[in-house]
Amino acid sequence: MIAQAGEHDLDPKIATAPWDGTQLVLGQRMLQMVTHLEQHKGQLFYYLKLQGKPVNTGHLWGAS
């Protein structure tokens, strides 16, 4: 999506998200979405851990 938007559009373009009507610069909005997904990744990890699934911190942080 960054390549599609183009580096030159990350600063001047304004973007809103369906869940948040606040207008942010496109680059800030994309960064916010990435950090938001990190939260969901952590939630999924702990959910799987509590279910007794064979996950470890390597699965959470991308190390094998």
DAURNOR-V333568 format. One record per pair of residues at least 12 apart in sequence whose ideal C-beta (glycine too) atoms are under 8 Angstrom apart, sorted by the first residue. I is the first residue (numbers start at 1). GAP is how many residues later the second one is. D is the distance in Angstrom with one decimal. If there is no record, write none. Layout:
I,GAP,D
I,GAP,D
//
This chain:
1,29,7.0
2,28,6.8
5,21,6.2
5,25,7.9
9,17,5.9
10,15,7.3
10,16,5.3
10,17,3.5
10,20,7.3
11,14,6.0
11,15,7.5
11,16,6.0
12,13,7.6
13,12,7.2
13,13,4.3
14,12,7.0
15,14,4.2
15,15,7.9
16,13,7.7
17,12,6.5
17,15,7.9
17,16,7.1
41,19,7.0
42,18,7.0
45,14,6.8
45,15,4.6
//
